[in-house]
Amino acid sequence: MADPPLLALSGIRFHLGDQTILDGVELSVSPGERLTLVGRNGAGKSTLLRILAGEPIFDGGTRFAQPGATIATLPQEPDFKGYTSVGDYVSSALADSLGPDDYRVAALLDDMKLDSAREPANLSGGEARRAALARALVAEPDVMLLDEPTNHLDLTTIEWLEEKLTSWRGAYLLVSHDRRFLTNLTRAVLWLDRGIVRRLDKGYGEFEAWSNEIVEREATERHKLDRLIERETEWAGKSIRARRTRNEGRLRALAELRSQRRQQIGPVGSASISAGEAEKSGALVVTARDITKRWGERVIVENFSTRIFRKDRIGLIGPNGAGKTTLLKMLMGELQPDSGTVKLGTNLLPVVIDQRRAALDPDKTPWETLADRNDHVLVRGHLTHVMTYLREYLFRDEQARQPVRTLSGGERNRLLLAKALAAPSNMIVLDEPTNDLDADTLDLLQDALGDYDGTVLLVSHDRDFLDRLVTSTIALEGDGTAIEYAGGYSDYLIQRGPREMPGTVSIARRKSKPSARESAPGKRLGYKRERALVELPKKIAALQAEMAAIDAAMADPDFYTRDPKGFQAKTTRLGTAQAELDAAETEWLELEMLREELS
């Protein structure tokens, strides 16, 4: 006989104004269950967790909690008011607490690398998250309700939390954007969709196929529903079928890009960033050689070198405070290294997405945010109706004219992505872009970046997102060491080997190596190479001028009608000139690096 549930909801209804968020929700949490609650941003997941935790905010239905069952919650925004120290805050979750010095509190805070005496108001985002997790874990409750537990956590802490929850004796319900985290930990899925909850008694890894089947069936069978639901389900069904086809091609393309990247990560150090929705930059865009950065006595990065080519997708990973953002800024040219050099190529037009919402005016609507008073928005060089573009980012038609302040946090992030990705650019830089994004939006972001013609630099702790997207991974270990590995996070784990062997270098990763001056003292470039260093910049300038002239000629709207053969000839020459320019820039940069090493 099955154990009675620890928590249960029956017929739960919740309205926000005239919008129905929860419409007769039924669910239960039994002892020892490993559940995840999934759904789009704004679907009501956090509201549902609050109701499960005991907040009497629902409009109808009943909540049952087994007498004596202990419940702990992890909200997205922990409240530290009234607590003078981290130890005081964590110990408040214990009914029999001995205060901040309680051995259970001390042991857990030691595991989580937190000082019990710290004032909560002075904690960083990652430290605040760890403190809130410690408070949820310390009493070993019967049920934990965890809302985005991996937000602001580094990979080391995420993996520690995974181990902790794997051996957890109680039940838990997770809301998380981290698909790898959910796949590793959950055994059943609760899907909140259009106000109701469906249950899949399988792990999260089976969710996508199951939910796709439901949506596609509804798109066929429920054609008599009201227009809004019909439009959404029809769009979702089409997008899912299209996504499946795109993903097959994208996986093949990613494998090819990773193969190319493996060949590029060689003994010569330099870092190049390029992109391609605006005017294309050269094939090799940014070169970093032996760069070092210190803050006081602390070494952030030491003697790091890399090359990044156009269309590379580079992931940066490492513990909080390891220096990922610092390295990112050096590679972008925003921060100068203490030693070493960073050379940026020409025509760089970057766009930065850091998920800060200050760029959004809460009083404007999504329509006004994207198109101001116009009906169309320029999306990567093409005029697109603003409603068509908003639907691509999963916005309902009625949301287009509502103030931004009414959107959920994830919906605001969606709007930020839509605004940033519409702008012309040839490089996209993302610093922790996946926080607060639901699975649908993560898929959208992954699709957009996978189709992007330029280069991507990405700081992230989302292992699944890294595996699906990046061609190589730069790992900062927190001690000044930065190493580049071909492939995504899983490839990094395989290639890195044991952490206790820092001197080991595999063929697919590159640490600093002796310079050409040390291995071949006194050597010179030779006459031909010296001559090429003089002549190549002239060739590059001539090719750029020629391409600009061709672009100007082709901008004439009557050119093709007047002279179709001439138009075709210039089109062909433009492609040839671009290839010649790429080759010349790459040759010049490689010769310049060799000259510096031999000098």
C-alpha positions, 0 to 999 in steps of 0.5 A: 500500500502506498504511503499517504502523501506528505503534502497534497493540493486539490482543486487549487485555483488562483487568479491575478486580476482577470488572469487565471494562473492556477485552474483546479490544480491537483498534485501530491508529494509522497515520502522520499519523492524526487520531483521537479515542477516545470513550466514557462516563465509566468506560468505560476510555479513560484506561486504554486510552491508558496501555496504548497509551503502553506501560504493561504493565497489561493482562491479555491481548493484545499491544501493538506499537510500530514500532521507533524511533517516538517517542510523547508522552503528555498525562495528565489529571494531569501529574506535576511531581515532580523538576522545579525549573522549567517549562523543566526539565520541558518540556526533559526530553521532548527526547532531545537537550535543551540544557536549559531554555534550548533554543531549541525550549523557549523558542519554545514556552513563549513561544507558550504565555505561560509563564515558563520559570523558574516553579516547577511547584508554583506553577502554576494549573490552566490553566498546568499544563495548558499546561506539560504540553502544551508537554512533549508538543509540544516533541519533535514526536513521531510519535504524541501521546496526549492525554487531555483536552487542553482541560481548564482552558484558555481559549478563546484557548489552545484555538484556538491548540492547534487551529491547532497540531494542524491543521498537525501532521505526526505522528499523534495520538489525542485523548480530549476532552469538547470536541465542537467541538475534536473536530469540527474536528480528527479524521478517524476515531473510535474508540468504546470501548463495553462493552469493545470498540472500534469504528472510524468512518472519518469525522470526529467530526461523523458519530459521533452518527448512526452510534452511534445507528444501532448502538445502535438496531439492537442494541436490536432484534436483541440481545434475548437478551443478558444482562439488564444489557446488554439493559436498557442498550441498550434504555434508550439506544435509547429515550433517543436517539429521545426526544432527537432529538424533544426536540432539534428542539423545543429548537432552535426554542425556543432560536432564539425565546429568542435573538430575544427576548434580542436585543431585550432587549440595549438601551441601558439597562444592568442584569442580571437573573437568575431561575429557575423550578423553585422559586417563580418570581421576577419577570420582571426579577430582577437589575439591574446598572448601570455596575458596576466592579471592580478588584483593586489597579491591575488593572481586572477589569470597568469600567462594565458594565451588563446585564439578564437576564430569567427563562429567559435562559441567559447564557454568560460567556467570556474568557481565564483570569484575565479576571474571569469568576468575579468578574463572576459573583459580582457578578451573584449579589450575593455580591461588591459592585462598587467602583462601580455597583449590582446589584439582586436581585429577590425569591424568588431560590433559586439552586443552584451547580454548580462541579464540586468534588467535596468535596460527595461523601462517598467512603464513601457510595453514590450511593443514600445521596448522593441519598436517604439511607436513603429509597427516593425522592428529591424531584426538582423537587417530585416524588417519584421512586424513587432508581433511576429517577433514577440511571438518568436519569444513566446509572448502572448498577443495581449502581453505586447501592450501591457507594461513591462512591470507586469511581466515575470522575471523570466519574461523580462529576461526574454524581452531583453534577449529579444531586444539585444539579439535584434540589434546588428552585431558580429559578436555576442557576449553573455555573462550568466544568461541562463538564470531565471530562464525556463526550458522554452526560453533556454531552447530559444536562446540556444537556437538563436546562438546556434544559428548566429553567424558570428562568435559567442563568448559565454560565462555560464554554470549551466552544464547542459547549456554549455554542452549543447552550444560551445565549441571550446571551454576555458576553465579558470580553476581559481588559482590563476590557471586558465586552460582551454579545452575543446568541446563543452563541459562534459568534454572538459571533465574528460580532458581535465583528468584528476585535479591533483595533476595540474601539470598534465597537458592533454593534446586537446587542451593548451597551457602556456608553453616555452616561448620560441625565444626559449626554444630557438634563441637568436632565430629571425623570421627571414626575408620573405616573412619580414617582407610579408609583414610589410606588404600584408597590411597594404593588401588588407587595406586595399581589399577592405577599400575594394569591398567597401566600393562593391558594397556601395555599388550594390546598395543601388536598388536599380543596379540589378535591373540595369546590369544583371551581369555586372551585379552578379560579377560584383557579388562573386567578387565580393565573396572572393575578396572576403576569402582573400581578406580572411586569409591575409589577416590570418597570415599577418596575425600569425606572422606578427605573433611569431615575430614577437616570440622571436624578438 
